[in-house]
Amino acid sequence: MLRDDRDDRAFTGLEAAIIFIAFVVVASVFAYVVLGVGMATSQKNQEVLHAALDEAGSALRPGYTVIAKLDNDKGFLKSIAFDLETATDLAAIDMRSMTYTAATGDTLITFPPGDTAVTLSWRYRRDTDALLEAGEVVTVHLDVRSVGIQRGDTFTLDMTASGGATASLTRMIPTGIDKNVYVELF
């Protein structure tokens, strides 16, 4: 004969414990995934922050004065000289990697790294490398005869380092300047 008077309370408790353990395991796996994504996001944020600090630290600051020399009776600009320094103490800029771009309303000329039209002279130097570091000032001399800047023209000069640091100057050549003179442009 079959007995139908079994007590199922223990079996129901075991089922509940198994389901509870399954929920705990699923919740812990979910928590692990969420924490992993959070850590990865935090790491990416840290990388972006460091990249931003490097970029801000490598900013160039041109001097306020630009010295220009007019070449001949036609009044074309022969050369430009200006100072460069870093804006912060966080990074150094390799002066051998600088690209200079001179632009007028009619002309755009780029002087790539190593161009013979660009010469450097160090005004303040702490060491002998080609890196522009905090506290150092370099004077850049550009031979701009190929640009065709003349009396009355406004020109813009952009300086770009290989790391992305940029600076820009915009100046105008006065109309009443004589030939073969040096002019300080503000």
Secondary structure as a PSIPRED ss2 file (coil, helix, strand):
# PSIPRED VFORMAT (PSIPRED V4.0)

   1 M C   1.000  0.000  0.000
   2 L C   1.000  0.000  0.000
   3 R C   1.000  0.000  0.000
   4 D C   1.000  0.000  0.000
   5 D C   1.000  0.000  0.000
   6 R C   1.000  0.000  0.000
   7 D C   1.000  0.000  0.000
   8 D C   1.000  0.000  0.000
   9 R H   0.000  1.000  0.000
  10 A H   0.000  1.000  0.000
  11 F H   0.000  1.000  0.000
  12 T H   0.000  1.000  0.000
  13 G H   0.000  1.000  0.000
  14 L H   0.000  1.000  0.000
  15 E H   0.000  1.000  0.000
  16 A H   0.000  1.000  0.000
  17 A H   0.000  1.000  0.000
  18 I H   0.000  1.000  0.000
  19 I H   0.000  1.000  0.000
  20 F H   0.000  1.000  0.000
  21 I H   0.000  1.000  0.000
  22 A H   0.000  1.000  0.000
  23 F H   0.000  1.000  0.000
  24 V H   0.000  1.000  0.000
  25 V H   0.000  1.000  0.000
  26 V H   0.000  1.000  0.000
  27 A H   0.000  1.000  0.000
  28 S H   0.000  1.000  0.000
  29 V H   0.000  1.000  0.000
  30 F H   0.000  1.000  0.000
  31 A H   0.000  1.000  0.000
  32 Y H   0.000  1.000  0.000
  33 V H   0.000  1.000  0.000
  34 V H   0.000  1.000  0.000
  35 L H   0.000  1.000  0.000
  36 G H   0.000  1.000  0.000
  37 V H   0.000  1.000  0.000
  38 G H   0.000  1.000  0.000
  39 M H   0.000  1.000  0.000
  40 A H   0.000  1.000  0.000
  41 T H   0.000  1.000  0.000
  42 S H   0.000  1.000  0.000
  43 Q H   0.000  1.000  0.000
  44 K H   0.000  1.000  0.000
  45 N H   0.000  1.000  0.000
  46 Q H   0.000  1.000  0.000
  47 E H   0.000  1.000  0.000
  48 V H   0.000  1.000  0.000
  49 L H   0.000  1.000  0.000
  50 H H   0.000  1.000  0.000
  51 A H   0.000  1.000  0.000
  52 A H   0.000  1.000  0.000
  53 L H   0.000  1.000  0.000
  54 D H   0.000  1.000  0.000
  55 E H   0.000  1.000  0.000
  56 A H   0.000  1.000  0.000
  57 G H   0.000  1.000  0.000
  58 S C   1.000  0.000  0.000
  59 A C   1.000  0.000  0.000
  60 L E   0.000  0.000  1.000
  61 R E   0.000  0.000  1.000
  62 P E   0.000  0.000  1.000
  63 G E   0.000  0.000  1.000
  64 Y E   0.000  0.000  1.000
  65 T E   0.000  0.000  1.000
  66 V E   0.000  0.000  1.000
  67 I E   0.000  0.000  1.000
  68 A E   0.000  0.000  1.000
  69 K E   0.000  0.000  1.000
  70 L E   0.000  0.000  1.000
  71 D C   1.000  0.000  0.000
  72 N C   1.000  0.000  0.000
  73 D C   1.000  0.000  0.000
  74 K C   1.000  0.000  0.000
  75 G C   1.000  0.000  0.000
  76 F E   0.000  0.000  1.000
  77 L E   0.000  0.000  1.000
  78 K E   0.000  0.000  1.000
  79 S E   0.000  0.000  1.000
  80 I E   0.000  0.000  1.000
  81 A E   0.000  0.000  1.000
  82 F E   0.000  0.000  1.000
  83 D E   0.000  0.000  1.000
  84 L E   0.000  0.000  1.000
  85 E E   0.000  0.000  1.000
  86 T E   0.000  0.000  1.000
  87 A C   1.000  0.000  0.000
  88 T C   1.000  0.000  0.000
  89 D C   1.000  0.000  0.000
  90 L C   1.000  0.000  0.000
  91 A C   1.000  0.000  0.000
  92 A C   1.000  0.000  0.000
  93 I E   0.000  0.000  1.000
  94 D E   0.000  0.000  1.000
  95 M H   0.000  1.000  0.000
  96 R H   0.000  1.000  0.000
  97 S H   0.000  1.000  0.000
  98 M C   1.000  0.000  0.000
  99 T E   0.000  0.000  1.000
 100 Y E   0.000  0.000  1.000
 101 T E   0.000  0.000  1.000
 102 A E   0.000  0.000  1.000
 103 A E   0.000  0.000  1.000
 104 T C   1.000  0.000  0.000
 105 G C   1.000  0.000  0.000
 106 D C   1.000  0.000  0.000
 107 T C   1.000  0.000  0.000
 108 L E   0.000  0.000  1.000
 109 I E   0.000  0.000  1.000
 110 T E   0.000  0.000  1.000
 111 F E   0.000  0.000  1.000
 112 P C   1.000  0.000  0.000
 113 P C   1.000  0.000  0.000
 114 G C   1.000  0.000  0.000
 115 D C   1.000  0.000  0.000
 116 T C   1.000  0.000  0.000
 117 A C   1.000  0.000  0.000
 118 V E   0.000  0.000  1.000
 119 T E   0.000  0.000  1.000
 120 L E   0.000  0.000  1.000
 121 S E   0.000  0.000  1.000
 122 W E   0.000  0.000  1.000
 123 R E   0.000  0.000  1.000
 124 Y E   0.000  0.000  1.000
 125 R C   1.000  0.000  0.000
 126 R C   1.000  0.000  0.000
 127 D C   1.000  0.000  0.000
 128 T C   1.000  0.000  0.000
 129 D C   1.000  0.000  0.000
 130 A C   1.000  0.000  0.000
 131 L E   0.000  0.000  1.000
 132 L E   0.000  0.000  1.000
 133 E C   1.000  0.000  0.000
 134 A C   1.000  0.000  0.000
 135 G C   1.000  0.000  0.000
 136 E C   1.000  0.000  0.000
 137 V E   0.000  0.000  1.000
 138 V E   0.000  0.000  1.000
 139 T E   0.000  0.000  1.000
 140 V E   0.000  0.000  1.000
 141 H E   0.000  0.000  1.000
 142 L E   0.000  0.000  1.000
 143 D E   0.000  0.000  1.000
 144 V C   1.000  0.000  0.000
 145 R C   1.000  0.000  0.000
 146 S C   1.000  0.000  0.000
 147 V C   1.000  0.000  0.000
 148 G C   1.000  0.000  0.000
 149 I C   1.000  0.000  0.000
 150 Q E   0.000  0.000  1.000
 151 R C   1.000  0.000  0.000
 152 G C   1.000  0.000  0.000
 153 D C   1.000  0.000  0.000
 154 T E   0.000  0.000  1.000
 155 F E   0.000  0.000  1.000
 156 T E   0.000  0.000  1.000
 157 L E   0.000  0.000  1.000
 158 D E   0.000  0.000  1.000
 159 M E   0.000  0.000  1.000
 160 T E   0.000  0.000  1.000
 161 A C   1.000  0.000  0.000
 162 S C   1.000  0.000  0.000
 163 G C   1.000  0.000  0.000
 164 G C   1.000  0.000  0.000
 165 A C   1.000  0.000  0.000
 166 T E   0.000  0.000  1.000
 167 A E   0.000  0.000  1.000
 168 S E   0.000  0.000  1.000
 169 L E   0.000  0.000  1.000
 170 T E   0.000  0.000  1.000
 171 R E   0.000  0.000  1.000
 172 M E   0.000  0.000  1.000
 173 I C   1.000  0.000  0.000
 174 P C   1.000  0.000  0.000
 175 T C   1.000  0.000  0.000
 176 G C   1.000  0.000  0.000
 177 I C   1.000  0.000  0.000
 178 D C   1.000  0.000  0.000
 179 K C   1.000  0.000  0.000
 180 N C   1.000  0.000  0.000
 181 V C   1.000  0.000  0.000
 182 Y E   0.000  0.000  1.000
 183 V E   0.000  0.000  1.000
 184 E E   0.000  0.000  1.000
 185 L E   0.000  0.000  1.000
 186 F C   1.000  0.000  0.000
